[in-house]
């Protein structure tokens, strides 16, 4: 059984879902489908969602008997000892009051967790540190996955003490907005002269990442654009798992003024002198992931 909730999505997507599910309330769909159809429905939602949002809950073999996934930018699904939880990612509107008692409670909780789970944590840390991964960043013509295009992909493969870089500009017939040109420095002329076709760029990217886990900062944005772009080509869809570093940063640094990438990189003493350059951002994200892994704040 599946339950899907949709908000602000195109009517065409709502119509597609009614072929498989019943709309029991506005934007709420219930159905009983196979796992294959469920995955295809989610892929169709990711492809056609536009600027809307979607959440899907479905049966699975865990302690709760169900799990869920979401496209929301202010939420992320996290695994807590086998139990799926929805984490709130939006910083509070009111400033956080730095109270000693809250800090003391947090510190005490960390000490207790270390005492009870030290062996397991150490094992997970060693496994994470030895796990190769790829940090990813993309540049696009805008924020709407249904109309905008990827114009650059940057990636850094980290394995042991070694790294490999991947950077590819992508040619597009879509006009590059002035704001994007100022932000990225990428013009139509530059993309035409140095860019590859979308299919060739994605093919090379897929060879580079293989089946390694992909990490990024607020990587949901990159994931939906990459997923949609692979579907537009004849290439096989990505099988890689995506991991977002933002929740790990928030757990490890509870009192930052904000959680924009620039602020986070400054907190971890990571230099990025070329923001909104896909490769430079991917390199900075790679350094951030490595630091979080060493601190035990992030694991695969």
CORSULFEN-V434823 format. One record per pair of residues at least 12 apart in sequence whose ideal C-beta (glycine too) atoms are under 7 Angstrom apart, sorted by the first residue. I is the first residue (numbers start at 1). J is the second residue. If there is no record, write none. Layout:
# CORSULFEN-V434823
i->I j->J
i->I j->J
This chain:
# CORSULFEN-V434823
i->1 j->32
i->1 j->58
i->1 j->59
i->2 j->31
i->2 j->33
i->2 j->38
i->2 j->56
i->2 j->57
i->2 j->58
i->3 j->30
i->3 j->57
i->4 j->17
i->4 j->21
i->4 j->29
i->4 j->54
i->4 j->56
i->5 j->27
i->5 j->28
i->5 j->54
i->5 j->55
i->6 j->27
i->6 j->52
i->6 j->54
i->7 j->27
i->7 j->52
i->7 j->53
i->8 j->51
i->8 j->52
i->8 j->53
i->9 j->49
i->9 j->50
i->9 j->52
i->9 j->54
i->10 j->48
i->10 j->50
i->12 j->48
i->13 j->45
i->13 j->48
i->13 j->49
i->16 j->44
i->17 j->29
i->17 j->41
i->20 j->33
i->20 j->37
i->20 j->41
i->38 j->58
i->42 j->56
i->42 j->69
i->46 j->224
i->46 j->227
i->46 j->228
i->47 j->228
i->47 j->231
i->49 j->71
i->50 j->144
i->50 j->146
i->51 j->144
i->53 j->71
i->53 j->72
i->54 j->71
i->55 j->68
i->55 j->70
i->55 j->72
i->56 j->68
i->56 j->69
i->62 j->82
i->63 j->82
i->63 j->83
i->64 j->83
i->64 j->84
i->67 j->84
i->68 j->84
i->71 j->224
i->73 j->220
i->74 j->88
i->74 j->89
i->74 j->90
i->75 j->87
i->75 j->88
i->75 j->89
i->76 j->89
i->76 j->244
i->76 j->247
i->78 j->247
i->87 j->247
i->89 j->246
i->89 j->247
i->91 j->258
i->91 j->259
i->96 j->255
i->98 j->255
i->121 j->296
i->124 j->299
i->125 j->296
i->128 j->293
i->128 j->299
i->128 j->300
i->129 j->293
i->129 j->294
i->131 j->300
i->132 j->157
i->132 j->158
i->132 j->159
i->132 j->212
i->133 j->158
i->133 j->212
i->133 j->213
i->133 j->215
i->133 j->289
i->134 j->155
i->134 j->156
i->134 j->157
i->134 j->209
i->134 j->212
i->134 j->214
i->135 j->155
i->135 j->156
i->135 j->215
i->135 j->216
i->135 j->282
i->135 j->285
i->135 j->286
i->135 j->289
i->136 j->155
i->136 j->214
i->136 j->216
i->136 j->219
i->136 j->222
i->136 j->282
i->137 j->154
i->137 j->216
i->137 j->222
i->137 j->278
i->137 j->281
i->137 j->282
i->137 j->285
i->138 j->150
i->138 j->152
i->138 j->153
i->138 j->222
i->138 j->225
i->138 j->226
i->138 j->278
i->139 j->151
i->139 j->152
i->139 j->184
i->139 j->186
i->139 j->276
i->139 j->278
i->140 j->225
i->141 j->174
i->141 j->176
i->141 j->177
i->141 j->180
i->142 j->177
i->145 j->224
i->145 j->225
i->145 j->228
i->149 j->172
i->149 j->174
i->150 j->170
i->150 j->225
i->150 j->229
i->151 j->169
i->151 j->170
i->151 j->172
i->151 j->186
i->151 j->191
i->152 j->169
i->152 j->170
i->152 j->186
i->152 j->278
i->153 j->168
i->153 j->201
i->153 j->205
i->153 j->278
i->154 j->166
i->154 j->167
i->154 j->278
i->154 j->279
i->154 j->281
i->154 j->282
i->155 j->205
i->155 j->208
i->155 j->209
i->155 j->282
i->156 j->282
i->156 j->283
i->156 j->286
i->157 j->208
i->157 j->212
i->158 j->286
i->158 j->290
i->163 j->286
i->165 j->279
i->166 j->205
i->166 j->208
i->167 j->278
i->167 j->279
i->168 j->196
i->168 j->201
i->168 j->204
i->168 j->205
i->169 j->186
i->169 j->191
i->169 j->194
i->169 j->195
i->170 j->191
i->170 j->195
i->170 j->196
i->170 j->198
i->170 j->201
i->171 j->191
i->171 j->192
i->171 j->195
i->171 j->196
i->171 j->197
i->172 j->191
i->175 j->188
i->176 j->188
i->183 j->276
i->184 j->276
i->198 j->229
i->198 j->233
i->199 j->233
i->199 j->234
i->199 j->235
i->202 j->229
i->202 j->230
i->202 j->233
i->202 j->235
i->203 j->235
i->206 j->235
i->209 j->240
i->211 j->239
i->211 j->240
i->212 j->240
i->213 j->240
i->213 j->241
i->213 j->243
i->213 j->300
i->214 j->240
i->214 j->242
i->214 j->243
i->215 j->243
i->215 j->245
i->215 j->285
i->215 j->289
i->216 j->244
i->216 j->245
i->216 j->285
i->217 j->245
i->217 j->246
i->217 j->261
i->217 j->285
i->218 j->244
i->218 j->246
i->219 j->242
i->219 j->243
i->219 j->244
i->220 j->244
i->223 j->242
i->226 j->238
i->243 j->300
i->245 j->285
i->245 j->288
i->245 j->289
i->245 j->292
i->245 j->298
i->246 j->259
i->248 j->292
i->248 j->297
i->248 j->298
i->249 j->264
i->251 j->297
i->252 j->292
i->252 j->295
i->252 j->297
i->253 j->267
i->262 j->275
i->264 j->288
i->265 j->284
i->265 j->288
i->268 j->288
i->268 j->291
i->270 j->284
i->270 j->287
i->270 j->288
i->272 j->284
